């Protein structure tokens, strides 16, 4: 897609930015501690573990941040903004897109089978993930022929 950015794919630049922001938020949650775990819907159990200075919340949240950062890197590379060659870009971007979309749509069977378990966090995070997935899908479709 040609734009003011030249030959860069704007949709994948947006996808990279979205994943990057999500990664940064996860890092900030680690430093923000229990109040941040509560605010972002991680659950009372994670918040209490964080208050107790247990190793699990920061390890899990940091791991998620690293995965999201890697996803941002894949989208950034596929956008044309980096001359970096990452392994299996087609496969990786297909999986990233599928994970975001499936996470976004996972709320539907939960809503049908156990509506009492659907929280506001699950609703809005599902919408966000589905949006991320759609942005990735549009960008991926546009660069598909150029990926290996």
BAFI-3210 file (N, C-alpha, C; in Angstrom, 3 decimals, decimal comma, padded with zeros to 6 digits):
// residues 148
n [1|2|3|4|5|6|7|8|9|10|11|12|13|14|15|16|17|18|19|20|21|22|23|24|25|26|27|28|29|30|31|32|33|34|35|36|37|38|39|40|41|42|43|44|45|46|47|48|49|50|51|52|53|54|55|56|57|58|59|60|61|62|63|64|65|66|67|68|69|70|71|72|73|74|75|76|77|78|79|80|81|82|83|84|85|86|87|88|89|90|91|92|93|94|95|96|97|98|99|100|101|102|103|104|105|106|107|108|109|110|111|112|113|114|115|116|117|118|119|120|121|122|123|124|125|126|127|128|129|130|131|132|133|134|135|136|137|138|139|140|141|142|143|144|145|146|147|148]
n.u [000,841|000,716|001,604|001,858|004,009|005,619|006,658|005,906|003,876|001,010|-000,981|000,316|002,252|000,601|-000,370|002,004|002,482|000,241|000,640|003,067|002,343|000,674|002,572|004,207|002,352|002,046|004,575|004,513|002,486|003,740|005,517|003,691|002,306|000,005|-002,361|-002,432|-002,653|-005,226|-006,731|-006,387|-007,671|-006,610|-007,327|-008,210|-006,660|-004,133|-003,483|-003,276|-001,155|000,824|000,902|001,950|004,487|005,129|006,749|005,414|003,378|004,981|006,704|005,007|003,634|005,744|006,661|004,481|004,660|007,098|006,461|004,452|006,031|007,747|005,866|005,202|007,614|007,695|005,503|006,395|008,724|007,584|006,125|007,855|009,369|011,654|014,801|015,204|015,374|013,260|012,711|010,470|008,254|005,639|004,288|004,541|003,179|000,652|-000,039|000,053|-001,962|-004,140|-004,208|-004,795|-007,338|-008,814|-008,678|-010,158|-012,662|-013,279|-014,896|-017,495|-018,451|-018,167|-019,925|-022,286|-022,307|-021,611|-022,624|-022,487|-019,845|-018,684|-016,969|-016,665|-013,993|-013,282|-015,003|-014,249|-011,533|-011,689|-012,852|-010,800|-008,690|-009,799|-009,980|-007,221|-006,485|-007,917|-006,699|-004,108|-004,754|-005,670|-003,313|-001,584|-002,764|-002,291|000,505|001,080|002,030|004,646|005,955|007,948]
n.v [-001,171|002,070|005,178|008,239|007,363|006,102|003,064|001,594|-000,594|000,520|-000,627|-002,791|-001,374|-000,081|-002,372|-003,293|-001,173|-001,371|-003,911|-003,320|-001,300|-002,811|-004,595|-002,795|-001,878|-004,225|-004,418|-002,106|-002,831|-004,790|-003,176|-001,468|-003,042|-004,623|-002,857|-002,210|-004,720|-005,362|-003,234|-003,716|-006,087|-008,604|-010,218|-011,022|-012,922|-012,830|-010,201|-010,325|-012,141|-010,553|-008,471|-009,933|-010,171|-012,350|-014,488|-015,281|-013,480|-011,250|-012,752|-014,155|-011,976|-010,511|-012,383|-012,453|-009,816|-009,954|-011,759|-010,293|-008,120|-009,392|-010,083|-007,521|-006,825|-008,634|-007,703|-005,119|-005,632|-006,942|-004,860|-003,354|-001,479|-002,207|-003,622|-006,096|-009,603|-011,922|-015,271|-017,400|-015,549|-015,497|-017,691|-016,993|-014,495|-015,321|-017,014|-015,183|-013,399|-015,176|-015,950|-013,517|-013,000|-015,328|-015,140|-012,835|-013,696|-015,721|-015,058|-015,425|-018,244|-018,530|-016,609|-017,775|-020,266|-019,897|-017,344|-015,960|-015,878|-014,031|-011,127|-007,511|-006,908|-009,157|-008,754|-006,168|-006,640|-008,671|-007,394|-005,593|-007,386|-008,682|-006,494|-005,928|-008,270|-008,036|-005,773|-006,812|-008,847|-007,439|-006,033|-008,214|-009,530|-007,658|-007,739|-010,311|-011,652|-010,846|-011,936|-014,531]
n.w [000,000|-000,998|000,417|002,282|003,552|001,772|000,461|002,617|004,532|005,818|007,397|008,622|009,984|011,805|013,095|014,267|015,997|017,700|018,917|020,116|021,947|023,586|024,610|026,033|027,943|029,435|030,590|032,158|033,914|035,454|036,913|038,092|039,844|042,166|042,117|039,401|038,197|039,069|037,896|035,152|034,880|035,564|037,606|040,989|042,289|040,982|041,620|044,410|044,661|043,548|045,450|047,545|046,712|045,129|042,746|040,429|039,112|037,962|036,324|034,508|033,328|032,248|030,419|028,657|027,736|026,346|024,273|022,943|022,181|020,368|018,445|017,584|016,410|014,240|012,709|012,184|010,683|008,462|007,461|006,062|007,250|008,547|007,674|008,475|008,451|009,504|010,722|008,946|008,161|006,960|008,140|010,864|010,990|010,174|012,305|014,451|013,697|013,678|016,383|017,687|016,517|017,235|020,027|020,331|019,423|021,172|023,252|022,459|022,539|025,300|026,277|025,399|026,712|029,409|030,619|033,020|033,674|032,082|032,132|032,411|031,712|030,127|027,988|026,864|026,365|024,536|022,341|021,762|021,109|018,861|017,153|016,862|015,555|013,134|012,005|011,650|009,817|007,532|006,833|006,436|004,283|002,285|001,962|001,373|-001,006|-001,061|001,049|002,528]
ca.u [000,000|001,495|001,061|002,864|005,153|006,313|006,258|005,621|002,496|000,461|-001,738|001,262|002,840|-000,392|-000,359|003,215|002,264|-000,727|001,307|004,076|001,656|000,240|003,774|004,585|001,378|002,355|005,757|004,064|001,706|004,708|006,018|002,557|001,926|-001,359|-003,433|-002,464|-003,220|-006,672|-007,305|-006,369|-008,509|-005,881|-007,976|-007,809|-005,593|-002,857|-003,215|-002,803|000,197|001,701|001,050|002,812|005,791|005,338|007,469|004,593|002,812|005,915|007,240|003,979|003,354|006,938|006,638|003,478|005,228|008,120|005,771|003,830|007,125|008,174|004,813|005,369|008,796|007,299|004,664|007,250|009,578|006,748|005,623|008,897|010,057|012,945|015,401|015,457|014,738|012,910|012,365|009,084|007,336|004,248|003,753|004,456|002,101|-000,619|-000,318|-000,226|-003,293|-005,116|-004,297|-005,555|-008,744|-009,442|-008,853|-011,263|-013,922|-013,477|-015,946|-018,805|-018,909|-018,264|-021,186|-023,386|-022,289|-021,472|-022,663|-022,144|-018,384|-018,239|-016,737|-016,378|-012,633|-013,305|-015,688|-013,469|-010,272|-012,032|-013,025|-009,458|-007,948|-010,386|-009,522|-005,805|-006,457|-008,396|-005,631|-003,074|-005,264|-005,660|-001,915|-001,023|-003,318|-001,650|001,917|001,173|002,868|006,039|006,517|008,470]
ca.v [000,000|003,314|006,239|009,258|006,657|005,413|001,679|000,934|-001,025|001,280|-001,531|-003,545|-000,405|000,054|-003,638|-003,290|-000,193|-001,917|-004,947|-002,645|-000,649|-003,889|-005,068|-001,760|-001,925|-005,372|-004,041|-001,144|-003,573|-005,402|-002,134|-000,881|-003,954|-005,106|-001,999|-002,305|-006,038|-005,238|-002,323|-004,325|-007,279|-009,864|-011,014|-010,783|-013,861|-012,273|-008,982|-010,733|-012,686|-009,402|-007,816|-010,789|-010,201|-013,679|-014,415|-015,663|-012,391|-010,557|-013,674|-014,362|-010,721|-010,205|-013,323|-011,951|-008,608|-010,353|-012,329|-009,174|-007,377|-010,162|-009,912|-006,170|-006,880|-009,318|-006,798|-004,020|-006,140|-007,211|-003,576|-002,743|-000,450|-002,762|-004,513|-007,308|-010,817|-012,843|-016,582|-017,794|-014,426|-015,835|-018,557|-016,235|-013,507|-016,057|-017,448|-013,989|-012,939|-016,167|-015,884|-012,310|-013,164|-016,359|-014,572|-011,896|-014,413|-016,715|-014,585|-015,858|-019,473|-018,302|-015,886|-018,713|-021,403|-019,479|-015,871|-015,403|-015,764|-012,942|-009,898|-006,360|-007,060|-010,117|-008,140|-005,150|-007,201|-009,436|-006,422|-005,098|-008,451|-008,859|-005,345|-006,165|-009,345|-007,512|-004,910|-007,718|-009,559|-006,515|-005,830|-009,480|-009,752|-006,726|-008,059|-011,764|-012,079|-010,431|-012,653|-015,884]
ca.w [000,000|-001,059|001,252|002,579|004,118|000,699|000,228|003,881|004,707|006,938|008,279|009,451|010,920|012,865|013,835|015,095|017,070|018,647|019,714|020,927|023,073|024,485|025,298|026,995|029,044|030,294|031,379|033,165|034,915|036,384|037,816|038,798|040,915|042,397|041,596|037,948|037,867|039,268|036,909|033,827|034,865|035,710|038,638|042,381|042,655|040,511|042,397|045,748|044,507|043,341|046,756|048,362|046,033|044,557|041,478|039,284|038,297|037,059|035,326|033,490|032,645|031,445|029,296|027,711|027,137|025,370|023,108|022,232|021,562|019,198|017,444|017,039|015,544|012,999|011,923|011,752|009,606|007,289|006,948|005,241|008,035|008,962|006,684|009,244|007,954|010,582|010,168|008,666|008,383|006,607|009,188|012,115|010,914|010,148|013,674|015,258|013,294|014,144|017,849|018,035|016,118|018,066|021,368|020,244|019,216|022,235|024,156|021,966|023,187|026,740|026,489|025,165|027,639|030,813|030,603|034,335|033,758|031,206|032,890|031,530|031,181|029,020|026,842|026,163|025,860|023,331|021,259|021,438|020,414|017,535|016,370|016,525|014,560|011,853|011,483|011,154|008,644|006,387|006,451|005,943|002,943|001,357|001,724|001,274|-002,141|-000,856|002,188|002,275]
c.u [000,893|000,802|002,117|004,130|005,917|005,765|005,958|004,147|001,941|-000,273|-000,807|002,047|001,895|-000,420|000,846|003,059|001,318|-000,093|002,366|003,474|001,199|001,431|004,197|003,636|001,672|003,594|005,346|003,246|002,635|005,178|004,897|002,031|000,433|-002,452|-003,563|-003,016|-004,737|-007,309|-007,413|-007,026|-007,796|-006,478|-007,382|-006,661|-004,223|-002,494|-002,676|-001,414|001,206|001,947|001,989|004,225|006,147|005,973|006,561|004,026|003,831|006,501|006,245|003,762|004,538|007,017|005,651|004,011|006,273|007,486|005,142|004,877|007,643|007,146|004,905|006,538|008,467|006,461|005,492|008,143|008,761|006,208|006,611|009,695|011,427|013,498|015,771|014,697|014,503|012,525|010,854|008,074|005,879|003,596|003,547|003,290|000,727|-001,002|-000,675|-001,643|-004,368|-005,292|-005,093|-007,045|-009,456|-009,646|-010,023|-012,614|-014,240|-014,576|-017,313|-019,267|-019,028|-019,574|-022,375|-023,469|-022,245|-021,494|-022,306|-020,634|-017,828|-018,173|-016,552|-014,970|-012,617|-013,969|-014,792|-012,146|-010,515|-012,196|-011,658|-008,685|-008,490|-009,983|-008,068|-005,706|-006,886|-007,342|-004,503|-003,514|-005,246|-004,228|-001,295|-001,503|-002,601|-000,203|002,144|002,143|004,345|006,724|006,998|007,845]
c.v [001,243|004,393|007,321|008,599|005,875|004,023|000,914|000,558|-000,402|000,368|-002,335|-002,629|-000,183|-001,204|-003,696|-002,331|-000,727|-002,990|-004,331|-001,955|-001,706|-004,441|-004,077|-001,740|-003,084|-005,098|-003,084|-001,823|-004,227|-004,367|-001,491|-001,754|-004,252|-004,170|-002,078|-003,662|-005,995|-004,393|-002,976|-005,699|-008,605|-010,765|-010,760|-011,695|-013,319|-011,020|-009,337|-011,348|-011,559|-008,661|-008,599|-010,909|-011,599|-013,522|-014,627|-014,472|-011,658|-011,478|-013,867|-013,094|-010,291|-011,122|-012,883|-010,710|-008,966|-010,937|-011,205|-008,306|-008,075|-010,038|-008,539|-006,142|-007,545|-008,394|-005,634|-004,447|-006,366|-005,922|-002,921|-001,691|-000,906|-003,628|-005,850|-008,477|-011,758|-014,190|-016,761|-016,667|-014,740|-016,651|-017,773|-015,242|-014,161|-016,495|-016,275|-013,491|-013,879|-016,100|-014,660|-012,490|-014,197|-015,875|-013,599|-012,587|-015,420|-016,322|-015,131|-017,182|-019,327|-017,602|-016,842|-019,789|-021,005|-017,953|-015,235|-015,222|-014,642|-011,647|-008,724|-006,441|-008,014|-009,530|-007,146|-005,699|-008,057|-008,513|-005,892|-006,152|-008,689|-007,701|-005,497|-007,216|-008,862|-006,613|-005,777|-008,399|-008,669|-006,302|-007,074|-009,760|-008,882|-007,093|-009,537|-012,213|-011,779|-011,168|-014,025|-016,876]
c.w [000,000|-000,247|001,386|003,115|003,048|000,507|001,520|003,958|005,983|007,916|009,176|010,385|012,095|013,728|014,779|016,265|018,129|019,532|020,618|022,144|024,075|025,273|026,380|028,191|029,991|031,152|032,493|034,265|035,930|037,401|038,633|039,922|040,985|041,884|040,072|037,512|038,007|038,164|035,534|033,785|034,995|036,784|040,017|042,798|042,235|041,310|043,783|045,692|044,313|044,656|047,670|047,787|045,531|043,178|040,264|038,490|037,422|035,989|034,178|032,667|031,782|030,229|028,225|026,997|026,074|024,108|022,287|021,543|020,311|018,080|016,791|016,063|014,211|012,116|011,378|010,587|008,328|006,670|005,988|005,990|008,509|007,842|007,327|008,640|009,129|009,982|010,015|008,859|008,038|007,713|010,481|012,073|010,818|011,559|014,578|014,974|013,820|015,661|018,279|017,712|016,994|019,495|021,384|020,138|020,324|023,215|023,742|022,574|024,707|027,073|026,348|026,246|029,106|030,908|031,936|034,503|032,883|032,019|031,917|030,920|029,998|027,779|026,114|025,643|024,624|022,137|020,808|020,643|019,009|016,623|015,942|015,430|013,187|011,212|010,919|009,862|007,400|005,896|005,852|004,530|001,915|001,036|001,432|000,176|-001,933|000,280|001,782|003,229]
res [x|x|x|x|x|x|x|x|x|x|x|x|x|x|x|x|x|x|x|x|x|x|x|x|x|x|x|x|x|x|x|x|x|x|x|x|x|x|x|x|x|x|x|x|x|x|x|x|x|x|x|x|x|x|x|x|x|x|x|x|x|x|x|x|x|x|x|x|x|x|x|x|x|x|x|x|x|x|x|x|x|x|x|x|x|x|x|x|x|x|x|x|x|x|x|x|x|x|x|x|x|x|x|x|x|x|x|x|x|x|x|x|x|x|x|x|x|x|x|x|x|x|x|x|x|x|x|x|x|x|x|x|x|x|x|x|x|x|x|x|x|x|x|x|x|x|x|x]
***
